[in-house]
Amino acid sequence: MQREKATFDILKKIDDERMKRNWSEYSLAKNADLTQSTISTWYRRNLQPSVASIEKICKGLGISLSEFFNDESSYMYLTPQQNEILELWEALTPTQRDSVINLLKSFLSEN
């Protein structure tokens, strides 16, 4: 019985996140690099997605696993461009990050 509740919560969370973005199941599948039939099957059969599938869903939604499993519904939604910046940021060294911060500050001081 506990497993059914967990499955329901995960599927509900996926659905809630999809609806926040006004995405169809097809849009979610495309962004998550999954097939629409895979996602539809989860709902039809009340199946729990694998961890790998949840990771793909999170990547497609532009959220982390911790955000996905966070019970608080008030986290900041990031645009695709903001997500891209964060992904690039993760690849930078600390020195490169300092340089980017200084560059951004210089743009703001020009105003």
N, C-alpha and C positions, 0 to 999 in steps of 0.2 A: 504494500500500500504506500509506503514511504517513497518508493521508486516512482510511482505514478505521479505523486505530488511534485517531485523534483523535475520530472519530464514536463509536466504541465507548466511549471514555473519557467523553465528554460524556453519552452516554445512561446509562452506568453511574453517573455522578455524580448525574444526575437521579433515577435509580432509588434510589440509596443515600439521598439526601436525602428522597425520598418515604417510603421504608421507615422512616427514623428517626422520622418523625411518625406512622407507622401509617396512612398515607393510601393510598387506592385511586387508580388513575389518574383516576377520575372526580373525586375530591376535589382532586387536584392541578390538574386542568383547570379546575375551578370556581374555585379560589383564584387561579389564574394567568390567568383570563379567556381561556382557550383551549378548544377543543372536545376532548372525549375522543378523537374520531376522529383529530385532528391528532397527538396524543401517541402513540396506538396505531400510526399510520402510520410514525412515526419508528422505532419498534422493529421493526415488521414488515418494513420496507424498508431498515433500517439507514441511515437518512437523518440528516444533521446538521441540527439545528434552526438557524434563522436567529438572528442576534444579537438581533433584536427579540423573538423567541420566548424566547430564553434570558433576556433581561431580564424578560419577563413571568413566567417560571418563578421567577426569583430573587425578584421582588416577591411572588409568591404564597407562596414558601417563607419569606419574611421575612429573606432574606440579600442581601448585596451581590454584585455580579459578582466582586469580588476574593475574597470568601469562597468563592464557588462554584468559582473556578479555583484556589484555594489548595490545595496538595497536603496540607497538614496537616489531619488529620481532627478535630483537637481545638480547635474553636472553640466559643464559648458559644452555646447555643441560646437565642433570645429568644422570649418569649411574644408573642402578638398585642398585648397591652397595652404591653409594653416596646417593641415596634416602633412602636406609635402614639406613645409618648412621644418616641422618637428622631426620628420624622418631624416631629412638632411642634417639637422642639428645633431642627431644621435651619432652620425658618422664623423663628426668633427672632433679634433683634439681639443683639449682645454685651451691651448693658445689660440687656435682658430676660433673657438667660441668667444673668447675675449675680443678678438678682432671684429667679429660680427656684431657684438654688442656695441663696441665703439663706433662702428660704421653706422648702425641704426641711430645711436645717440647724435651722431653728426648730422644725419638727415633731419632730426627733430630740431636741432639747434639752428638750422638754416631758416626755419619758418619765422 
